[in-house]
Amino acid sequence: MSDFLEILTHGRRLKAAVKDLSVDELRDLAAKLEKIIVEREAEAEEELKANAERIAKIEEIRKQMAEVGLSVEDLGNVAAKPAGKKRAPRPAKYKIVVDGQEITWTGQGRMPTVFKNATEKGASMDDFLI
């Protein structure tokens, strides 16, 4: 817990921390805390309401499933999706040799620096086709 929260939640520490504040400043502080409390209560109420609606919908679906004769286990078998097939990597379309090192590129994605430098010097990408 942070030092601020320890002071705020401990009675004597809080009293010592606010001893220099005037009564008006304390009332202003109390009003700000009250506003925060009201907002938190409203958020908690909204969350409970949303959760109640969710639980009601789940119960409605369970009743429909019972009428049809389905169980949760039946859904588990249907919900499992087969793993998607991973496609093979694309073949290289361009090739350049720089300092004895062969660099290839598929032509998709960001252009490698060596190809970019060569094209800026006047070369055409057609010169590097495989």
N, C-alpha and C positions, 0 to 999 in steps of 0.2 A: 504494500500500500504506500502511496506517495506521502510525503511529509504533510502536504496540504490536506489530504483526506484524514490523516491521523489527527491533525489539529481540529478539523471540522467535526469529527465524530467524537472527540473527547471533550467533555464538558469544561473542565478546568483550563485546558489548553485553549479552547475556543474563547473562553472568557478573557484569558490573558491576551490573546491575539487581537481582540476587538476593544480592548480597554481604552484605546485612544480615539475611538469613533464617537461622534456625537449621537444623541438620541435620534435625530433625523436621519443620519447615515445608517444607523441600525435598523430603523423602520424601512428605509429604502432597500437595504440588504434582505430584510425579512420578506418584503414584497417580491423581490426577485426570486428568492427561494420558493415562495408560494407559487409563483408562476411556473417554475420548473416542476414542482410537484403536480400541479394541475395538468401540465402537458404529459408527464409520465403516466398519470392515471388514465388519461384519454388514450394514450398509445396502448396501455395494457388492456383497456376495455375493447379497443378495436381488434387487438390480437385475439382476445378471447372470443369475440364475435366471429372473426374469420375462422378460427379453429372449430367453433361450434358448427358453422356452415359446412366446413370440410368433413367433420365427423358425420353430420347428417347425410351428406352425399355418399359417403362410404357405406353407411348403413343401408341407404336406398339401393345402391348397387349390389350389396350382399343379398338383400331380399330378392332382387331381380335374378341374381345368380341361383339362389335357392329354388326359385320358381322354375327355372329352366333345368336345374339339376347339375349345375357346374360348381366346382370347388376352386379354391385359390390355387391348389396344386395343378389343376388343369390349365390355369392361366400361365403358370410358370413354364410349362412345356411349350406353349404357343409364343410366349414373350421372348424366348431365347432366339436371337437372330444369329444366323450362321455368319461366321467370320467372312468379311469381304475379301475378295481375291486381290492380292497386291499385284499391280501391273509391273511388267518388266521394265527396267530402266531404258530410256530412249537411247538409240545408237548415236554416236557422235556424227555430226554433220560437217564440222570444220576442224582443220588441223593446222597447227603452225609449229615450227621448230625454232626455239630460241636457245642459244648457247648449248646446243646439243640436247636440249630437253624438248620432248614432244608434248604439246599441250593441245587437248581436244576440247570441243564445245558442241553441245547439242543444238545450239541456236535458240534455246529457250532460257528465260531468266536473264539475269544480269550478265552483260558481256564482259568476259575476262579482260583484264587490263592490257595484256599483250595484244589482243585483237583490236582493242580500242586504240592503242598507240599506233598500230600498223595502219589502221584505216585513217587516222588523223594525218599520217604521213603520205596519204594518197593511194594506198592499196585498196582494192575492192574485196568485199567478202567472197566474191566468186573465185578469187585467187586462192582461197583457203579451203574450198570445197574438197571433200574426200571423194 
